[in-house]
Amino acid sequence: MKSGRGVRRLLAAHTVLVYLFLYAPIAILMVFSFNAARQTAFWQGFTLDWYRRLLDDGLLLRALRTSLEVAGKSPSSSARPLPWRSLIPRFAASGRRRRCSICQ
């Protein structure tokens, strides 16, 4: 039983390290996005100026809008072919010759 507990602890520690490796840079970026300094080496105070500048830039807002449109349309366009793809195994299992161009 001790080896099972040890393996579980090792797996839990590994999982924590992987999540830290993945999410710590994102958290650091979020914290330093409120830094008043131009460089992120040192903390010089809390500010929202970077976000004000972001909202004042029309080109960046247009890029954001385009990104959100693509993100909204991608799931719906990728889900459309799924009903057609579900018919392929039926034709193959029945031994019938495939006649539709979608199933080939």
VENJOHU-V310500 format. One record per residue. RES is the residue in one letter. PHI is phi in degrees with one decimal (* if undefined). PSI is psi in whole degrees, 0 to 359 (none if undefined). D_LAST is the distance of its C-alpha to the last C-alpha in whole Angstrom. Layout:
RES&PHI&PSI&D_LAST ; RES&PHI&PSI&D_LAST
This chain:
M&*&328&54 ; K&-62.7&323&55 ; S&-66.7&327&52 ; G&-66.0&319&49 ; R&-66.5&320&51 ; G&-63.7&319&51 ; V&-65.3&318&48 ; R&-62.2&317&47 ; R&-65.3&319&50 ; L&-63.9&317&48 ; L&-64.3&319&44 ; A&-64.7&317&46 ; A&-64.6&319&48 ; H&-62.8&318&45 ; T&-61.9&316&43 ; V&-61.3&316&46 ; L&-64.2&321&46 ; V&-64.7&315&42 ; Y&-64.2&321&42 ; L&-62.7&317&45 ; F&-61.0&323&44 ; L&-81.8&318&41 ; Y&-99.8&341&43 ; A&-61.8&316&47 ; P&-61.8&325&46 ; I&-67.4&318&44 ; A&-64.7&319&47 ; I&-64.1&318&50 ; L&-61.8&318&48 ; M&-63.6&317&49 ; V&-65.0&313&52 ; F&-75.6&350&53 ; S&-70.7&345&51 ; F&-99.3&10&55 ; N&-79.3&138&57 ; A&-76.8&340&59 ; A&-76.1&153&59 ; R&-73.7&326&57 ; Q&-98.3&147&57 ; T&-91.9&9&55 ; A&-69.4&325&58 ; F&-131.1&148&60 ; W&-87.0&125&60 ; Q&-117.3&7&63 ; G&129.7&166&62 ; F&-87.4&136&60 ; T&-153.6&154&59 ; L&-111.5&13&56 ; D&-60.1&323&57 ; W&-63.7&323&53 ; Y&-75.1&327&51 ; R&-63.1&316&54 ; R&-62.8&322&53 ; L&-62.6&316&49 ; L&-72.8&340&50 ; D&-85.5&346&52 ; D&-89.2&108&49 ; G&-65.3&324&47 ; L&-65.4&319&44 ; L&-68.3&323&44 ; L&-65.8&323&43 ; R&-66.3&320&41 ; A&-65.1&321&39 ; L&-62.5&317&39 ; R&-61.8&317&38 ; T&-63.7&318&35 ; S&-62.4&319&34 ; L&-68.2&324&34 ; E&-64.6&315&32 ; V&-63.9&318&29 ; A&-63.9&326&30 ; G&-75.3&328&30 ; K&-86.9&336&27 ; S&-61.7&312&25 ; P&-62.7&322&24 ; S&-70.9&325&23 ; S&-75.7&331&21 ; S&-80.1&340&19 ; A&-85.1&343&19 ; R&-62.8&315&18 ; P&-72.1&350&14 ; L&-59.0&316&15 ; P&-61.1&324&15 ; W&-69.1&322&11 ; R&-68.7&336&10 ; S&-73.5&344&13 ; L&-82.1&340&11 ; I&-60.3&312&8 ; P&-62.3&331&11 ; R&-65.7&316&13 ; F&-67.1&321&10 ; A&-68.9&321&10 ; A&-73.4&330&14 ; S&-79.0&345&15 ; G&82.5&0&14 ; R&-72.1&154&12 ; R&-76.3&135&10 ; R&-74.8&125&7 ; R&-113.0&340&8 ; C&-87.2&144&7 ; S&-71.2&336&6 ; I&-71.7&326&6 ; C&-82.9&352&4 ; Q&-83.8&none&0
